[in-house]
Each structure stands twice: as structure tokens, then as C-alpha cells.
Amino acid sequence: MSRYEKLFADLKAKNEGAFVPFMTIGDPTVEDSFKVLSALIDGGADALELGIPFSDPGADGPTIQESDRRALNSGANTVNCFEVIKKIRQKYPDTPIGLLMYVNLVFAPGIDTFFKLCADSGVDSVLIPDVPLQMIEMEPVWQEEAKKNGVDLVMLAPPNADDETLSKIAKNCHGYIYLLSRAGVTGVEKEAGKPISHIVKFLKENGAPPALLGFGISKPEHVKQAIADGADGAISGSALVKILAQHLDDTDAMYEALKQFVSEMKAATKR
């Protein structure tokens, strides 16, 4: 069993959904990042979704763009971000770790080298928002390198996708599906939008992995609603990054505030 398979099986047995926080590695600094990520897991996170900072994060709103800038200014790069992941993997051997990457950061070392780096550091999944489904289907190297290195290739499922597209996503996606609650970029300025029950039902009928709802998830009631609508859990990013940004002058308070937020969001996953 992969870490994701074991996680979702364990949660099903406990009648719970998953809560997965997103954080940019290297924010506020590379040195602090290990403690930040540890605080998320200690607060009750079921898995982590992590970003390696990029200079042009086009799928993200202003909150995460600023997070990327702080991380890059602190000296974060692909090499030391993978070192942080290795430390987290050593401390938390069973927690699934996913990466949300922009494709330029994958092309820089090469697709094969990138997925080997993932395997060597203990990464379980990779989501590349600017690699379209058509590219995944037409260029087997993506699935081949991911599979060879034991890494799940995660995909986005937009709220306006037609049945044909959802069928292809169900076939090509592994680990979990990142189900978008609305179109646009990340951020808490707009809350979760369209109903998702019919999308989740269709995906499950077509053999898809578990679906986690993201975009606009910032309150426990958002998590409760996502699970009530059939999602297997929820992902929250900008809300956490805002908490981090509010405590840049007091890292101990930052860790505690992040733990508290995760704990409250995780509590909302209980059915």
C-alpha cells in the first residue's frame, strides 16, 4: 500500500475525511521551514501539500505569490527544498507528502532527474498545474517516470469539466484528485463555489482516486461542507499562509497559531 492508500483506508475506518494543508517550503526562511511543516503535522494534518517557490506562480493568488517571494528572498531553491522534505520524511515516516510544482522547475533538472529527486527525498505525489491533461496523455514520459520512481501524478479537476474530461482525469490521476471548488487562482478572497456532489459521484463511478476539495477553504465549515458533498477531504493553503505572515516577528507564536488552525480544521473532518 502507498502512503495515500493507507491514509484513506485508515480515515475511512474512522469515518473521517482528510485535512491537507499547503505551505511553501522556505517560507518564512529555509531554516524555519522544518518547524513550520512540523507544526502542521503536529496539529493533526493528515498529509502535506508543499510548494517549491517559483518566480512566476501563475495559478496562485497574491497571498501565495508573496509566500513564494519570501521563500526566494530567504535563499530557497529546489535543492534545499528537497533537503527540508528529507528531514520531514525522517521525522514523520508515514505522512504522505505531495508537491505542487510549476513545470519550469521540473524541466530545469530534467523530468527523469526530478522524479528521482522526489523518490530519494520521500515525496509521494506531484501536481503540476501548468502541465495540461493533453500533455500527460500524449507524452508517456510523465507517467513512466512517475511510476518508475513510485510517485503519484496528481491532477486538477475543474468544476466545469465535462464527463469526457473527468473520465480522462480519473484514468490518469493517482494518489488523489485535487478537485477545484471554483475557477480562478488560489486565495481566500473568494470562498468555495460550485456544488461538487455530482462531480465526486462521477469520478468515483469511473474508478478515480479520492478527491480532495481546494480553493477557498479557510474555515471548519468549509471542510464539513466538502465532506458532506462527498469529497474525501479538503486542502487549505492561503488561509495558512496568511497566519504565517501575521506572525513573522514571532516564530514561536507562528508555530502555535498554525497548529491551532490545523487542529480546528482537522476536527471538522469527523463525519
WORAWO-V822950 format. One record per backbone hydrogen bond with DSSP energy under -1.0 kcal/mol. NH is the residue of the N-H (numbers start at 1). CO is the residue of the C=O. Records with the same first field share a line. If there is no record, write none. Layout:
NH->CO + CO
This chain:
6->2
7->3
8->4
9->5
10->6
11->7
12->8
13->9
14->10
16->11
17->269
18->232
20->234
22->236
23->49
25->51
27->24
33->29
36->32
37->33
38->34
39->35
40->36
41->37
42->38
43->39
44->41
45->40
46->19
48->96
49->21
50->98
51->23
58->56
60->57
65->61
66->62
67->63
68->64
69->65
70->66
71->67
72->68
73->69
74->70
75->72
76->71
81->77
82->78
83->79
84->80
85->81
86->82
87->83
88->84
89->85
90->86
91->87
92->88
98->48
99->125
100->50
101->127
105->102
107->103
108->104
110->106
114->110
115->111
116->112
117->113
118->114
119->115
120->116
121->117
122->118
123->118
124->97
125->97
126->152
127->99
131->128
136->132
137->133
138->134
139->135
142->139
144->140
145->141
146->142
147->143
148->144
149->145
150->147
151->146
152->124
154->126
157->178
161->158
166->162
167->163
168->164
169->165
170->166
171->167
172->168
173->169
174->153
176->174
177->210
178->155
179->177 + 212
180->157
181->214
186->59
192->216
194->181
200->196
201->197
202->198
203->199
204->200
205->201
206->202
207->204
208->203
212->177
213->233
214->179
222->219
223->219
224->220
225->221
226->222
227->223
228->224
229->225
230->227
231->226
232->211
234->18
235->213
236->20
241->237
242->238
243->239
244->240
245->241
246->242
247->244
250->247
254->250
255->251
256->252
257->253
258->254
259->255
260->256
261->257
262->258
263->259
264->260
265->261
266->262
267->263
269->266
270->267
271->15
